């Protein structure tokens, strides 16, 4: 697999680097933007297309016990919005509460690279981590929810 990519002629928007709609090429080597790549790099023609840094969703309920409860309460999701298996994607379902695979695929299609689960009860953290590990293509994280779990707070205080 070629670890070099050249995105050619894209209209680039990158607020951090004060690039506001400039037509340019972007060289990527081993997942990082670099000054240039070799002539063997895979070239992607982005003419007429906008190129952005990946999106980050800092508050999205995508995993854990509350999401699974929602899946149980919405069985019609399994037939209303099925995602068929392809050569590169696994099958999944989901309309209002997508399966883990569908979640990763759809976030990627929207241009996101990172998704954060914002409210994990400490006693359910292991399950949330297992489910997040099953979401493909995007980086994930979760925030434990200590503030409203009185039992855990008392345990921390006493031990």
C-alpha positions in Angstrom: 0.0 0.0 0.0 1.4 3.4 -1.0 1.8 5.6 2.0 2.1 8.8 -0.1 -0.9 10.7 -1.4 -1.1 13.9 -3.5 -4.4 15.8 -3.4 -4.2 18.0 -6.5 -6.0 21.3 -7.3 -8.3 21.4 -4.3 -9.9 24.6 -3.0 -8.4 24.5 0.5 -9.9 26.0 3.6 -7.8 25.8 6.7 -8.5 28.5 9.3 -5.6 27.5 11.6 -3.1 28.3 8.8 -5.2 31.2 7.4 -5.9 29.5 4.1 -9.3 30.7 2.8 -10.2 29.1 -0.4 -6.8 28.9 -2.1 -6.4 26.4 -4.9 -3.5 24.2 -4.1 -2.0 20.7 -3.8 -1.6 18.8 -0.5 1.1 16.2 -0.1 0.6 13.5 2.5 3.1 10.9 3.7 2.4 8.3 6.3 -0.7 10.1 7.4 0.9 13.5 7.8 0.9 16.6 5.6 4.4 17.2 4.2 6.1 19.7 1.7 6.3 17.2 -1.1 5.9 13.5 -2.0 7.6 11.3 -4.6 6.3 10.8 -8.1 5.0 7.4 -7.0 2.4 9.0 -4.7 -1.2 8.2 -5.4 -2.8 11.3 -7.0 -6.3 12.4 -6.2 -7.9 15.0 -8.5 -9.8 17.5 -6.3 -10.4 20.0 -9.0 -13.6 22.0 -8.3 -13.8 20.4 -4.8 -13.3 21.9 -1.4 -10.7 20.4 0.9 -11.1 20.9 4.7 -9.3 19.5 7.8 -11.3 16.7 9.3 -14.3 17.5 11.5 -14.4 16.9 15.3 -17.8 16.2 17.0 -17.2 16.8 20.7 -20.7 15.8 21.8 -22.3 12.8 20.1 -24.0 9.9 21.9 -22.7 7.1 19.8 -21.9 4.3 22.3 -22.7 2.9 25.7 -25.7 1.7 27.7 -28.0 4.6 26.9 -27.4 4.1 23.1 -28.1 0.4 23.4 -31.3 1.1 25.4 -32.3 3.4 22.4 -31.6 0.6 20.0 -33.9 -1.8 21.9 -36.7 0.9 22.0 -36.3 1.5 18.2 -36.5 -1.9 16.5 -37.9 -0.4 13.4 -34.4 1.2 12.8 -33.3 -2.3 11.7 -35.5 -2.4 8.7 -36.0 1.3 8.0 -32.4 2.1 7.2 -30.2 -0.9 6.4 -26.7 -0.4 5.1 -25.7 -3.3 2.9 -22.4 -5.1 3.0 -19.9 -4.1 0.3 -16.4 -5.3 -0.6 -15.0 -2.7 1.9 -17.8 -2.1 4.4 -19.7 -4.4 6.8 -23.4 -4.3 7.0 -25.2 -2.2 9.5 -28.5 -0.5 10.4 -29.7 2.7 11.8 -32.0 5.6 11.3 -32.1 7.4 14.6 -29.7 5.1 16.4 -27.2 3.5 14.0 -25.1 0.4 14.7 -21.4 0.9 15.5 -20.2 0.2 11.9 -22.8 2.5 10.4 -21.9 5.2 12.8 -18.2 5.1 11.7 -19.1 4.9 8.0 -21.5 7.8 8.1 -19.3 10.1 10.2 -16.4 9.5 7.7 -18.7 10.2 4.7 -19.5 13.6 6.4 -15.8 14.5 6.7 -15.4 13.8 10.4 -12.2 12.3 11.8 -12.9 12.4 15.5 -16.1 11.7 17.6 -16.4 12.1 21.4 -19.0 10.2 23.5 -19.7 12.9 26.2 -21.5 11.0 29.0 -20.3 7.6 30.2 -21.4 6.4 33.6 -18.2 5.0 35.3 -19.9 1.7 35.9 -20.6 1.3 32.2 -17.2 2.6 30.9 -15.8 -0.8 29.9 -18.9 -1.5 27.7 -18.6 2.0 26.2 -14.9 1.4 25.3 -15.7 -1.9 23.8 -18.4 -0.4 21.6 -16.2 2.6 20.6 -13.5 0.1 19.6 -16.0 -1.3 17.2 -16.7 2.1 15.4 -14.5 2.1 12.2 -12.6 4.9 10.5 -12.8 7.7 13.1 -10.8 8.4 16.2 -13.0 8.1 19.3 -12.9 9.2 23.0 -15.3 9.3 25.8 -15.8 11.4 28.9 -16.7 9.7 32.2 -19.7 11.2 33.9 -18.8 11.6 37.6 -21.0 14.5 38.6 -24.3 12.6 38.9 -23.1 9.2 40.1 -23.3 9.6 43.9 -22.3 6.0 44.7 -19.0 6.4 42.8 -18.3 9.8 44.3 -18.8 8.4 47.8 -16.6 5.5 47.0 -13.8 7.8 45.7 -14.1 10.0 48.8 -13.9 7.0 51.3 -11.3 5.0 49.5 
